[in-house]
Amino acid sequence: MSGFKKLGVWQKSYDLTLGVYRLTNKFPQDERYGITSQLRRAASSVPANISEGYERNHRKEYLQFLYIAKGSLGEIETFLMLSRDLGYLSVDEYSILELERAEIGKMLMGLISSLSKNP
């Protein structure tokens, strides 16, 4: 593995995206263009922005893309709560995804902090 794929935060966010896709397959058909689409888009945005920023090879741009990824984690949190409260996700399914999301958020903030400190 090389480049962005070696980053733990990218690996975990990629795994979260796979989990979101798998679980949203069982969402109601009438949510295809609603929560399903929004949750999948937000989830896939996290590893995509981490990788795009990494490939830009400029620290300032990289940080900008990492902050976009962080924003997408906020969207995911909201859509996971909606999915749970509407009965599309069980409490256990929600808890697993939310723990993963929170861990990715901490890892992302650590990377942002590290890049912000070191010139």
C-alpha positions as CSV (number, residue, x, y, z in Angstrom):
1,M,0.0,0.0,0.0
2,S,1.2,3.5,-0.7
3,G,0.0,7.1,-0.6
4,F,-3.4,7.9,1.0
5,K,-4.3,4.2,1.3
6,K,-1.8,3.7,4.1
7,L,-3.5,6.2,6.2
8,G,-5.6,4.6,9.0
9,V,-8.2,7.4,8.8
10,W,-8.7,6.7,5.1
11,Q,-8.9,2.9,5.6
12,K,-11.5,3.3,8.4
13,S,-13.5,5.8,6.5
14,Y,-13.5,3.5,3.4
15,D,-14.7,0.7,5.6
16,L,-17.5,2.9,7.1
17,T,-18.6,3.8,3.5
18,L,-18.8,0.1,2.7
19,G,-20.9,-0.5,5.8
20,V,-23.2,2.4,5.0
21,Y,-23.8,1.0,1.5
22,R,-24.5,-2.5,2.8
23,L,-27.0,-1.3,5.5
24,T,-28.8,1.2,3.3
25,N,-29.6,-1.6,0.8
26,K,-32.4,-2.6,3.2
27,F,-33.8,0.9,3.5
28,P,-37.3,1.5,2.0
29,Q,-37.4,1.9,-1.8
30,D,-39.1,5.3,-1.4
31,E,-35.9,6.6,0.4
32,R,-33.7,5.8,-2.6
33,Y,-33.4,9.5,-3.5
34,G,-33.7,10.7,0.1
35,I,-31.8,9.5,3.1
36,T,-30.2,6.5,1.3
37,S,-28.7,8.8,-1.3
38,Q,-27.7,11.5,1.2
39,L,-26.1,9.1,3.6
40,R,-24.2,7.3,0.9
41,R,-23.0,10.5,-0.6
42,A,-21.8,11.9,2.8
43,A,-20.1,8.6,3.7
44,S,-18.2,8.3,0.3
45,S,-17.2,11.9,0.6
46,V,-15.0,11.3,3.6
47,P,-12.4,8.9,2.1
48,A,-12.8,10.7,-1.3
49,N,-11.8,14.0,0.2
50,I,-9.0,12.5,2.2
51,S,-7.5,11.0,-0.9
52,E,-8.1,14.0,-3.1
53,G,-6.5,16.3,-0.6
54,Y,-3.5,14.0,-0.2
55,E,-3.0,13.8,-3.9
56,R,-2.9,17.7,-4.2
57,N,0.6,17.7,-2.6
58,H,0.0,21.1,-1.0
59,R,-0.5,21.2,2.8
60,K,-3.1,24.1,2.6
61,E,-5.2,22.3,0.1
62,Y,-4.9,19.0,1.9
63,L,-6.2,20.7,5.1
64,Q,-9.1,22.2,3.2
65,F,-10.1,18.8,1.9
66,L,-9.7,17.3,5.4
67,Y,-12.1,19.9,6.8
68,I,-14.6,19.0,4.1
69,A,-14.3,15.4,5.1
70,K,-14.9,16.5,8.7
71,G,-18.1,18.3,7.6
72,S,-19.3,15.1,5.9
73,L,-18.9,13.3,9.2
74,G,-21.4,15.7,10.7
75,E,-23.8,15.0,7.9
76,I,-23.4,11.3,8.5
77,E,-24.1,11.7,12.2
78,T,-27.4,13.5,11.3
79,F,-28.5,10.9,8.7
80,L,-27.6,8.0,11.0
81,M,-29.8,9.5,13.7
82,L,-32.7,10.0,11.3
83,S,-32.3,6.4,10.0
84,R,-32.4,5.1,13.5
85,D,-35.3,7.2,14.6
86,L,-37.3,6.3,11.5
87,G,-36.7,2.6,12.1
88,Y,-34.4,2.0,9.1
89,L,-31.5,1.1,11.4
90,S,-31.7,-1.0,14.5
91,V,-30.1,0.5,17.7
92,D,-27.2,-1.9,17.4
93,E,-26.6,-1.1,13.7
94,Y,-26.7,2.6,14.5
95,S,-24.4,2.2,17.5
96,I,-21.8,0.4,15.4
97,L,-21.8,2.9,12.6
98,E,-21.8,5.8,15.1
99,L,-18.8,4.5,17.0
100,E,-16.9,4.1,13.7
101,R,-17.9,7.6,12.7
102,A,-16.8,9.1,16.0
103,E,-13.5,7.3,15.9
104,I,-12.9,8.5,12.3
105,G,-13.6,12.1,13.5
106,K,-11.0,11.8,16.2
107,M,-8.4,10.4,13.8
108,L,-9.2,13.1,11.3
109,M,-8.8,15.8,13.9
110,G,-5.5,14.3,14.9
111,L,-4.3,14.4,11.3
112,I,-5.6,18.0,10.9
113,S,-3.8,19.0,14.1
114,S,-0.6,17.4,13.1
115,L,-0.6,19.0,9.7
116,S,-1.5,22.4,11.1
117,K,1.4,22.3,13.6
118,N,4.2,21.1,11.4
119,P,5.2,23.5,8.6
